[in-house]
Amino acid sequence: MNLIHIAVSNGYRSASPTLYPEKYKASFTLVSVAKDGNRYDNTAGTFSVNTDTGAVLVQKSESLQAGSYKILVKAHTTTDLEFTTDLTLVMSAGE
């Protein structure tokens, strides 16, 4: 399980995922974001993924609320295979 605790209003940048062998890495896309098991409206772009590296980015935002945010990221390969993985950020106030 990919579970990380961060303060609710802080920005965040994850490490880039590993895709082996590296030569098959093509791009990454953000599939979805859910907060506490419910779809999260990400139209403001608070959550994003670097399409080249796959790192998950969270913009610093005072509008985020405490909770568990599950982010799904899809890796696309040069061989037309796709792999999906998730990262869960548990955001808490006062950290």
Backbone torsions as a table, in degrees:
resi	resn	phi	psi	omega
1	MET	NA	134.2	177.5
2	ASN	-97.9	93.8	-174.2
3	LEU	-125.4	124.2	-178.7
4	ILE	-131.8	137.5	177.1
5	HIS	-100.6	129.9	176.1
6	ILE	-139.5	162.3	175.6
7	ALA	-71.8	145.7	-169.3
8	VAL	-61.0	-36.9	-175.5
9	SER	-99.5	-0.6	-179.5
10	ASN	-76.0	150.8	169.4
11	GLY	-78.1	166.7	-177.9
12	TYR	-154.3	146.4	172.8
13	ARG	-136.5	121.6	-179.3
14	SER	-81.0	166.8	169.6
15	ALA	-70.0	155.9	177.2
16	SER	-74.7	138.8	177.6
17	PRO	-69.1	157.9	178.5
18	THR	-97.3	129.4	174.2
19	LEU	-123.3	121.9	-175.3
20	TYR	-119.7	136.0	-6.8
21	PRO	-73.4	146.5	-175.4
22	GLU	-53.3	-33.4	-175.9
23	LYS	-64.0	-15.4	180.0
24	TYR	-90.3	-4.8	-178.8
25	LYS	-71.4	129.0	178.8
26	ALA	-115.5	-61.5	-178.6
27	SER	-160.8	172.3	-180.0
28	PHE	-132.4	147.8	175.7
29	THR	-134.8	150.9	174.1
30	LEU	-83.8	121.2	-178.3
31	VAL	-87.1	-51.0	-177.5
32	SER	-165.4	164.6	174.0
33	VAL	-132.6	133.9	176.2
34	ALA	-127.6	141.2	176.3
35	LYS	-113.6	120.9	179.9
36	ASP	51.6	39.3	176.5
37	GLY	86.4	-2.7	-179.9
38	ASN	-113.9	147.1	179.5
39	ARG	-54.2	135.3	178.2
40	TYR	-105.4	131.4	178.7
41	ASP	-78.9	105.6	-176.3
42	ASN	-103.5	27.1	-177.5
43	THR	-63.6	-23.8	177.8
44	ALA	-77.1	-8.7	179.0
45	GLY	74.2	25.5	179.6
46	THR	-59.9	-38.3	177.6
47	PHE	-107.9	136.9	177.4
48	SER	-151.0	172.0	176.7
49	VAL	-132.0	138.0	175.4
50	ASN	-72.0	117.4	-173.6
51	THR	-65.6	-23.5	179.8
52	ASP	-86.8	-38.9	-173.8
53	THR	-105.0	-24.0	-177.0
54	GLY	86.4	0.9	178.5
55	ALA	-66.2	136.2	177.0
56	VAL	-86.8	133.0	-179.8
57	LEU	-118.1	135.7	174.0
58	VAL	-121.4	121.1	178.1
59	GLN	-71.8	142.2	174.6
60	LYS	-62.2	126.9	-174.1
61	SER	-151.0	129.9	175.8
62	GLU	-79.2	-11.3	-177.6
63	SER	-87.2	-12.8	177.5
64	LEU	-67.6	145.9	178.5
65	GLN	-113.1	155.1	178.3
66	ALA	-58.6	144.9	178.8
67	GLY	156.0	-174.7	-179.0
68	SER	-105.7	118.2	-177.8
69	TYR	-108.8	116.4	178.7
70	LYS	-100.8	121.1	-176.0
71	ILE	-112.1	123.8	176.9
72	LEU	-100.4	130.4	-179.4
73	VAL	-124.5	136.2	177.7
74	LYS	-108.9	130.9	174.7
75	ALA	-99.0	130.1	177.5
76	HIS	-106.4	138.0	-178.5
77	THR	-110.8	166.3	178.1
78	THR	-71.7	-10.4	178.8
79	THR	-102.2	15.4	178.8
80	ASP	67.9	16.2	171.5
81	LEU	-87.0	151.6	177.2
82	GLU	-130.0	139.2	178.6
83	PHE	-129.1	136.0	179.3
84	THR	-113.3	137.0	176.1
85	THR	-136.1	166.8	-179.4
86	ASP	-128.7	156.9	174.2
87	LEU	-134.7	128.0	178.1
88	THR	-109.3	122.3	176.2
89	LEU	-105.5	119.2	175.2
90	VAL	-95.6	113.4	-177.1
91	MET	-104.2	130.1	-178.5
92	SER	-129.3	149.7	177.0
93	ALA	-79.3	150.8	171.7
94	GLY	74.7	24.6	177.4
95	GLU	-103.9	NA	NA
